[in-house]
Amino acid sequence: MSTFLEQRRTRRFTLQLPLYIRQGGPEYVPFVGVTKNISSSGVLFMSEKEPDLGRPIEYVVTLNADGPQPVSLRCVGKVLRSKLVAEDQTPAYQVAATLERYEFVRL
């Protein structure tokens, strides 16, 4: 029996960073979350709201909130999957989204 080893195209970094999310569509719906991991091709994050699968999403990751000059990464992608999970008896969603475009933003 062979052992299956998961191979990823890009390296993932386990980081818990604040995230501001805007779901695209007829009207923007803003909500917040926290990253679980991030790579050059996507992000896995936790949120109290579930974004629509397959829809465009814009998310802003704050990289150094405690630094003297905060820098954020504004990303555009789409929602790949979402799963309801329980965290401290509060409904939460684990969401995977692509990272198709990004730009650094100084606050």
N, C-alpha and C positions, 0 to 999 in steps of 0.2 A: 504494500500500500504506500503510495507516494504522499508526501506532505505538501500541502498547498501553501505556498508563501505568497502573501499579498504584495503585488508590485504596483507602485504608483508612478505616474509619469513625472510628478513634481514632489519635492519634499514638503511635508506639512510641518508647521510650527505650532506647538501647543501654547496658545496665548489666550488669556482672559482679558479682553479689552472692551471698553464700552463701544456700542454700535448704535447709530441712529439709522432707521430704515424707512424708506418711502416706497410703497408699492405703486407701480404704474397702473394706468388704466384711465377710465373716464374722469376720475378725480383721485388725487393723491391721498393716500392714507398713511400718516406717519405713525411709527411706533419705535420702541427701543429694544435692545437686546444686549447680549454679551457673547463675544466670540469664544469658541472652544478650540478651534484650530483654523489656521489660514495657510494658504499656499499661493503660488503665482497663478493658479487656475481656478481658485474658488475659496469658499469660506464655509465653515460649519458653525452655526450660532444657536443660542437659546433665546426664545422670545415668548412673551405671554400671549401674543396674537399669532394666528396662522396666516401666512401669506398665500395667495392663490398659486397653485402649481403651474409651471410653464409661463407665468407672467413675468414681464420685465420688473426688475427691482433695482433700486439705487440704495446703497448703504455707505455710510461714512464711519470709518474706524478711527477713533482718537488714539494716536500712537504714544504720545507723552503728555498726558493730561496734567501731571504734576510738574512738568518742566517749566523753565522760564518763558519759553516760546512754544506753545502747543502746536503740534502739526497733526493734520488729519489726512486720511487717505480716502478720497471720494471714489467709489467703485460703482460700476454698472454691470449688471448681469441678468440672469434669470433664475427662478426658483426651480430646483431639480426635484427635491423631495422634502417631505415634512412628516414628522412623527410626534404624536402626543406622548409626553412623558410626565411623570409626577415628580416634582421637586418640592420637598417640604409641604406637601399637601396643597400646593398651588398648581393649577394647570399651567403647563409650559410646553412649548413646541421646540423640537430640535430640527433645525432647518439647514439644508444644504443648498448653496447657490453658487453659480459660476461667477468668475471674475473676467469679464470681457474687455473692459476699458477701465482705466484708473487715472487719477491725477492727484498730486499733493496739494493740499489747501492749508494755508497758514491762517490761524484764527486771530 
